[in-house]
Amino acid sequence: MTVGTISPPLDPRSVDLGAVGYVEEEWFASGTADRYAPVGDLAADGSWDLEATGSAPYATRLVVRRPADPAAFAGVVALEWLNVSALELSPCWSYVSDALTDEGVTWIGVSAQALGITGGQGLIETGSSDQDAANHGIRSTNPERYAGLDHPGDPFAYDIYSQVASALRSPAGAAVLGGAAIGRLLAIGESQSAGWLTSYVNGLQRATDLFDGFFVHSRMAAPAGLDVTGPVYMTDVPTRFRTDLDVPVMVVESETDVGSRGRYALARQPETDLLRVWEMAGTAHSDTFMVGRADIGCGLINSGPHHWIAKAGFAALVDWVRTGEAPPSAPVLETDVPGSTSFRRDEHGNTVGGVRTPAVDVPVAQLHGEAAPGTPPICSLLGTTIPFDDATLRSLYASPAAYLARVEASLDEAIAAGFIRSRDREGYLAEAARTSIPS
């Protein structure tokens, strides 16, 4: 019998699950996992072959958020590879939970990596007491509940993730889903986890055939390695997605990811029938939606439309795996020269190209993915907001009503293009209405 209380992954945007008809549960998974090594080189085109090179026992946990009424479950499960860059987080859930719950999707966060269970050193230092505790893992911080868990190290994370997915697809997996069976299983992950999923796409999906689609959220140019022994998980080589998969891959990228911080521009590739990449103008890797507007030593961080677009991207992937209808293609963010990670900017200082929204087409500020100069390293992920002064706002908008009319027209264009959900229209307009425009 399980004792104690759940230690969920940190979510700075706590969702009232009861209000949206969801419940939270926790399950445990154990077995013997393999580690992998490349057969030949890890090619930059993503066409990897891997082989098992050893095994070790593991015991980990799953946090499950599902519709309380099994009849409300739409048959789609999103398995999030929990992020451990600083402490164990669920950033995909945080960004797209509205789309998950609106679509009746069951979300499952899996502690695939060692830091969440047994502790370790995070990639990003925040200096917070939360991170100090998290570096010891939940086995140490909550031994009453988790003393029996163990993790042999991150090289085994790929197979742990696969085994959890396989178990969910088995008849026994229905118990985890409240008695229902999976119709479609999606792999999702953000930031570091997106790097691990990139390697999973390239090295394991063709062999395991476990996932019906991938939501790769804010990856950088280089994917995760296979023999990871410390917090720096990335390889050195900008790497594309292999193009011989038979399932969709939906990629959502911020300016931070594409530009000089993440350098995804160096790994760009043509879209295919099964690959879509949305590069979001005016966005940062993380932003005020995730961390709020408190002063954390980074100045005014990015307040762009990341969350609105990410929700639309996830909902589009759900439709894609259900119906076969691919999401719309989007232009890339424009760089100074081909192969550069420096962006072209318009007359207002915002980046040209990419997925467009009122945030950049009816601007009230410059929205950058880069940090303000001289700020701490953590700020490199949070971008910058540089508000326009009153004189600039008056030159652009005759009145608050004129501003809102232009926002509404631009928003309707983004919705018609498929980059914002129609059900988010009123929320977006309500947020715009709080913008101060001088009369």
C-alpha positions in Angstrom: 0.0 0.0 0.0 1.4 3.4 -1.0 1.9 5.8 1.9 2.6 9.5 2.1 1.6 12.2 -0.4 2.6 12.7 -4.0 5.6 15.0 -4.7 4.4 16.3 -8.2 6.8 17.9 -10.6 7.1 21.7 -10.0 4.4 23.6 -11.9 4.5 27.4 -11.5 1.0 27.5 -13.1 -1.0 25.3 -10.8 -4.2 24.1 -12.4 -7.4 23.4 -10.4 -7.9 19.9 -11.7 -11.3 19.5 -10.1 -12.6 22.6 -11.9 -11.7 21.1 -15.3 -13.0 17.6 -14.4 -9.6 15.9 -13.9 -8.0 13.9 -11.1 -4.4 13.3 -10.2 -3.0 9.9 -9.4 0.5 8.3 -9.1 1.7 4.9 -10.3 5.0 3.2 -10.1 7.0 1.3 -12.8 10.0 -1.0 -12.4 12.0 -3.4 -14.5 15.4 -3.8 -16.2 16.4 -1.1 -18.7 19.0 -1.1 -21.4 21.4 1.6 -22.3 22.3 2.3 -26.0 25.4 3.0 -28.1 25.5 4.1 -31.7 26.2 1.6 -34.5 28.5 3.8 -36.6 28.3 7.6 -36.4 25.5 9.7 -35.1 24.7 11.3 -38.4 23.7 14.9 -38.5 20.7 13.9 -40.7 19.2 11.9 -37.8 19.5 8.5 -39.4 20.8 6.7 -36.4 21.2 3.0 -35.6 21.6 2.0 -32.0 22.4 -1.2 -30.1 21.9 -2.2 -26.4 25.2 -2.3 -24.5 24.2 -3.2 -21.0 21.3 -3.3 -18.6 20.3 -2.3 -15.0 17.3 -2.5 -12.8 15.1 0.7 -12.1 12.0 1.8 -10.2 10.4 5.1 -11.1 7.1 6.9 -10.9 4.4 8.3 -13.1 2.1 11.2 -12.3 -1.2 10.8 -14.1 -3.8 13.6 -14.7 -6.9 12.2 -16.4 -10.6 13.0 -16.8 -12.4 12.0 -13.7 -15.2 10.6 -15.9 -13.7 7.9 -18.1 -16.3 8.7 -20.7 -14.7 12.1 -21.1 -11.4 10.5 -22.1 -10.8 11.1 -25.8 -8.5 8.2 -26.2 -5.3 10.2 -26.5 -2.5 10.0 -23.9 0.4 12.5 -23.8 3.5 11.1 -22.1 5.7 14.0 -20.9 9.4 13.4 -20.4 9.7 15.4 -17.2 12.4 18.1 -17.4 15.3 18.2 -14.9 17.4 21.1 -16.2 17.1 22.9 -12.8 14.7 20.7 -10.8 12.0 18.3 -11.9 9.4 20.3 -13.9 6.4 19.6 -16.2 6.8 22.6 -18.6 4.7 21.0 -21.4 1.9 20.6 -19.0 2.4 24.2 -17.8 2.2 25.6 -21.3 -0.5 23.5 -22.9 -2.7 22.2 -20.1 -5.7 24.1 -21.4 -5.4 22.2 -24.7 -4.9 18.9 -22.9 -8.0 19.3 -20.8 -10.1 20.9 -23.5 -9.3 17.9 -25.7 -10.0 15.2 -23.0 -6.3 14.1 -23.2 -4.8 12.1 -20.4 -1.4 13.6 -19.3 1.2 11.4 -17.8 4.5 12.8 -16.5 7.3 10.2 -16.2 10.4 10.6 -14.1 12.7 9.3 -16.9 15.9 10.8 -15.7 17.9 10.2 -12.5 17.8 13.7 -11.0 14.1 13.5 -10.3 14.5 10.2 -8.4 17.9 9.9 -6.9 19.2 13.5 -7.3 22.1 15.0 -9.1 23.4 18.3 -10.5 21.0 20.4 -12.6 22.1 22.0 -15.8 20.8 25.5 -14.7 21.5 27.0 -11.3 18.7 29.1 -9.9 20.1 29.6 -6.4 16.6 28.7 -5.0 15.9 26.5 -2.0 13.6 24.5 -4.2 16.5 23.5 -6.4 18.7 22.7 -3.4 16.1 20.2 -2.3 15.4 18.8 -5.8 19.1 18.1 -6.3 18.6 15.3 -3.7 15.7 13.7 -5.6 12.3 12.7 -4.3 13.7 9.5 -2.8 15.5 11.8 -0.3 13.0 14.6 0.1 10.0 12.2 0.5 11.4 8.9 1.7 8.1 7.9 3.3 6.6 7.5 -0.2 9.6 7.0 -2.5 12.3 5.1 -0.5 11.8 2.1 -2.8 12.6 4.0 -6.1 15.9 3.8 -7.8 17.5 5.0 -11.1 20.6 3.6 -12.7 21.5 6.8 -14.5 20.5 8.8 -17.5 21.9 6.5 -20.2 19.0 4.2 -19.3 16.4 6.9 -19.6 15.5 6.1 -23.2 14.5 2.5 -22.4 12.7 3.5 -19.2 10.6 5.8 -21.3 10.0 3.1 -23.8 9.0 0.5 -21.2 6.5 2.9 -19.6 5.0 3.6 -23.0 4.8 -0.2 -23.7 3.2 -0.9 -20.4 0.6 1.8 -21.0 -0.3 0.1 -24.3 -0.7 -3.2 -22.7 -4.0 -4.5 -21.2 -2.7 -3.7 -17.7 -2.2 -0.1 -18.8 -6.0 0.5 -18.8 -5.9 0.6 -15.0 -3.7 3.7 -15.1 -6.2 5.3 -17.5 -9.2 4.7 -15.3 -10.2 1.6 -17.2 -9.9 3.0 -20.7 -7.6 1.9 -23.5 -5.2 4.1 -25.4 -6.2 5.1 -28.9 -3.2 7.3 -29.6 0.0 7.8 -27.6 2.0 11.0 -27.9 5.5 11.7 -26.7 5.9 15.2 -25.5 8.7 17.2 -23.9 10.1 20.7 -23.6 13.6 22.2 -23.5 16.1 19.5 -22.3 13.4 16.9 -22.6 12.9 18.0 -26.2 16.6 17.2 -26.8 16.1 13.7 -25.4 12.9 13.3 -27.6 14.9 14.3 -30.6 17.4 11.5 -30.0 14.4 9.2 -29.3 12.9 10.1 -32.7 16.2 9.5 -34.5 17.4 6.4 -32.7 14.5 4.4 -31.2 11.0 5.2 -32.6 11.5 3.1 -35.8 12.5 0.1 -33.7 10.0 0.5 -30.9 7.0 1.8 -32.9 5.5 2.9 -29.6 4.3 6.5 -30.3 1.7 7.8 -32.7 3.2 11.3 -32.7 5.8 13.6 -31.1 5.4 17.1 -29.7 9.0 18.5 -29.5 8.7 21.8 -27.7 11.7 24.2 -27.6 14.6 21.9 -28.7 18.0 23.3 -29.5 20.3 22.5 -32.4 22.0 19.6 -30.8 20.1 16.6 -29.3 20.8 14.7 -26.1 23.6 12.2 -26.1 23.4 8.5 -25.4 26.1 8.1 -22.7 25.2 11.1 -20.4 27.2 11.2 -17.1 26.6 14.8 -16.0 24.3 17.8 -16.4 25.5 18.8 -19.8 23.4 16.4 -21.9 23.8 17.7 -25.4 26.0 16.4 -28.2 28.1 18.9 -30.1 26.5 18.5 -33.6 23.4 20.3 -34.9 21.2 17.5 -35.9 18.0 17.2 -38.0 15.1 14.8 -37.6 15.3 11.6 -39.6 12.8 11.7 -42.5 11.8 8.1 -42.7 9.4 7.9 -39.8 5.7 7.0 -40.4 4.3 9.2 -37.5 4.0 13.0 -37.2 6.5 15.2 -35.5 5.3 18.6 -34.4 8.0 21.1 -33.4 7.4 24.4 -31.7 10.3 26.8 -31.3 10.8 30.2 -29.6 13.2 32.9 -30.8 15.6 31.8 -27.9 15.7 28.3 -29.3 16.3 29.3 -32.9 18.7 32.1 -32.3 22.1 32.5 -30.6 21.1 30.7 -27.4 19.7 27.4 -28.8 21.0 27.7 -32.4 18.2 25.6 -33.9 18.6 27.6 -37.1 21.7 25.5 -37.7 19.6 22.3 -37.6 16.7 23.5 -39.8 15.4 21.2 -42.5 12.6 21.2 -45.1 9.2 20.2 -43.8 7.7 16.9 -45.0 4.3 15.3 -44.9 5.1 14.3 -41.3 7.1 17.2 -40.0 5.9 20.6 -39.1 8.0 23.3 -37.4 6.5 26.5 -36.0 9.0 29.2 -35.1 7.2 31.8 -33.0 8.0 35.4 -33.5 8.3 37.5 -30.3 8.8 34.6 -28.0 11.3 33.4 -25.4 12.1 29.9 -24.2 10.4 30.8 -20.9 8.5 34.0 -20.1 6.1 35.8 -17.9 3.4 33.2 -18.5 5.6 30.7 -16.8 7.5 32.6 -14.1 5.3 35.7 -13.6 6.4 39.3 -13.5 8.4 39.2 -10.2 11.8 40.8 -10.2 14.3 38.0 -10.5 17.3 40.0 -11.6 16.5 39.7 -15.3 14.8 43.1 -16.0 11.6 43.0 -17.9 11.5 39.4 -19.3 9.6 38.3 -22.4 5.8 38.7 -22.2 5.1 37.3 -25.7 2.6 34.9 -27.2 4.5 31.6 -26.6 1.7 29.9 -24.6 -1.1 30.9 -27.1 0.8 29.4 -30.0 2.0 26.3 -28.2 -1.6 25.4 -27.2 -2.6 25.6 -30.9 0.4 23.5 -31.9 -0.5 20.7 -29.4 -4.1 20.8 -30.4 -3.1 20.6 -34.1 -1.0 17.5 -33.3 -3.9 15.8 -31.6 -6.0 16.5 -34.7 -3.2 15.3 -36.9 -3.0 11.9 -35.3 -6.7 11.5 -35.2 -7.6 12.6 -38.7 -4.4 12.6 -40.7 -4.8 16.3 -41.5 -1.5 18.0 -41.0 -1.2 21.4 -39.3 -0.5 24.5 -41.5 3.1 25.2 -42.4 4.7 28.4 -41.1 7.5 30.6 -42.5 10.8 30.5 -40.6 12.1 33.4 -38.5 14.3 35.5 -40.9 18.0 35.7 -40.1 20.5 38.2 -41.3 22.1 35.7 -43.7 21.5 32.0 -44.3 23.1 29.9 -41.5 23.1 32.8 -39.1 21.4 32.8 -35.6 20.9 36.6 -35.7 17.5 37.8 -36.7 16.2 40.4 -39.1 14.0 43.0 -37.3 11.3 45.3 -38.5 11.0 49.0 -38.0 9.7 48.4 -34.4 12.6 46.1 -33.4 10.6 42.8 -33.6 11.7 39.8 -35.6 10.6 39.3 -39.2 8.9 36.0 -40.3 7.8 33.1 -38.2 4.3 32.5 -36.8 2.7 35.9 -36.6 0.3 37.2 -33.9 -0.9 40.6 -32.7 2.1 40.7 -30.3 4.4 41.4 -33.2 2.0 42.7 -35.8 0.2 45.2 -33.5 3.1 45.8 -31.2 3.3 47.7 -27.9 6.9 46.6 -27.2 9.9 44.9 -28.6 9.8 41.2 -27.7 13.1 39.5 -27.9 14.3 35.9 -27.2 17.6 37.2 -26.0 18.4 38.3 -22.4 19.1 41.9 -21.4 22.9 42.6 -21.3 24.6 42.0 -18.0 21.9 39.8 -16.4 22.6 36.4 -14.7 22.9 33.2 -16.8 19.4 32.0 -15.9 18.0 35.1 -17.8 19.3 33.7 -21.1 16.2 31.6 -21.3 13.7 34.4 -20.4 14.2 36.9 -23.2 13.3 40.6 -22.9 10.4 43.0 -23.2 11.2 46.6 -24.1 8.0 48.6 -23.9 7.3 51.5 -26.3 7.2 54.9 -24.8 3.9 56.9 -24.9 5.0 59.0 -27.9 5.6 55.8 -29.9 2.3 54.4 -28.9 0.4 57.6 -29.8 2.1 57.5 -33.2 0.9 54.0 -33.8 -2.6 54.0 -32.3 -5.0 56.9 -32.3 -6.8 55.6 -29.2 -7.2 52.5 -27.1 -10.2 51.5 -29.2 -8.2 51.8 -32.4 -5.5 49.6 -30.9 -8.0 46.9 -29.8 -9.6 47.0 -33.3 -6.3 46.3 -34.9 -5.5 43.5 -32.4 -8.9 41.9 -33.1 -8.2 41.9 -36.9 -4.7 40.5 -36.5 -5.9 37.9 -34.1 -8.6 36.7 -36.4 -5.9 36.3 -39.1 -3.8 34.2 -36.8 -6.9 32.1 -35.9 -7.8 31.6 -39.6 -4.2 30.6 -40.3 -4.4 27.9 -37.6 -1.8 29.4 -35.2 -4.2 30.4 -32.4 -7.1 28.3 -31.2 -10.5 29.9 -31.9 -11.5 29.0 -28.3 -8.7 31.2 -27.0 -9.9 34.3 -28.9 -11.8 35.9 -26.0 -8.9 35.2 -23.6 -6.4 36.8 -25.9 -8.6 39.9 -26.4 -9.1 40.2 -22.7 -5.3 40.2 -22.2 -4.9 42.8 -24.9 -7.6 45.0 -23.3 -5.4 45.3 -20.2 -2.7 47.0 -22.2 -2.3 50.7 -21.4 -2.6 52.8 -24.6 -2.5 56.6 -24.1 -5.6 58.5 -25.3 
